[in-house]
């Protein structure tokens, strides 16, 4: 999965996912902090505290940094 920008402070864009696909965002401790269905290729991460996160989809897991 390709996501950008990384690091980011507001949004991440997922270039290989389609609308309607589900995803989970977990923190470094493995705690799921968000679980949702993609409405467009953009995910709002503005409310997450700064840190390292993992986004899991049906096919892959990627790491991103929230500034």
ZIPEJO-V604218 format. One record per residue. N is the residue number from 1. RES is the residue in one small letter. SS is DSSP state (a for helix, b for strand, c for the rest). PHI is phi in whole degrees, -180 to 180 (999 if undefined). Layout:
N_RES_SS_PHI ; N_RES_SS_PHI
//
This chain:
1_x_c_999 ; 2_x_c_-103 ; 3_x_b_-130 ; 4_x_b_-157 ; 5_x_c_-72 ; 6_x_c_-145 ; 7_x_c_-76 ; 8_x_b_-143 ; 9_x_c_-119 ; 10_x_c_-119 ; 11_x_b_-137 ; 12_x_b_-121 ; 13_x_b_-112 ; 14_x_b_-110 ; 15_x_c_-77 ; 16_x_c_-104 ; 17_x_c_-97 ; 18_x_c_-109 ; 19_x_c_-56 ; 20_x_c_97 ; 21_x_c_-80 ; 22_x_b_-91 ; 23_x_b_-149 ; 24_x_b_-131 ; 25_x_b_-116 ; 26_x_b_-119 ; 27_x_b_-87 ; 28_x_c_-65 ; 29_x_c_-86 ; 30_x_c_87 ; 31_x_c_-82 ; 32_x_b_-72 ; 33_x_b_-103 ; 34_x_b_-157 ; 35_x_b_-139 ; 36_x_b_-159 ; 37_x_b_-114 ; 38_x_c_-69 ; 39_x_c_-97 ; 40_x_c_-148 ; 41_x_c_-83 ; 42_x_b_-117 ; 43_x_b_-119 ; 44_x_b_-79 ; 45_x_c_-114 ; 46_x_c_-57 ; 47_x_c_-85 ; 48_x_c_-76 ; 49_x_c_-67 ; 50_x_c_-59 ; 51_x_b_159 ; 52_x_b_-102 ; 53_x_b_-133 ; 54_x_b_-125 ; 55_x_b_-111 ; 56_x_b_-114 ; 57_x_c_-118 ; 58_x_c_-59 ; 59_x_c_-107 ; 60_x_c_-158 ; 61_x_b_-130 ; 62_x_b_-131 ; 63_x_b_-104 ; 64_x_b_-142 ; 65_x_b_-113 ; 66_x_b_-97 ; 67_x_c_-80
//
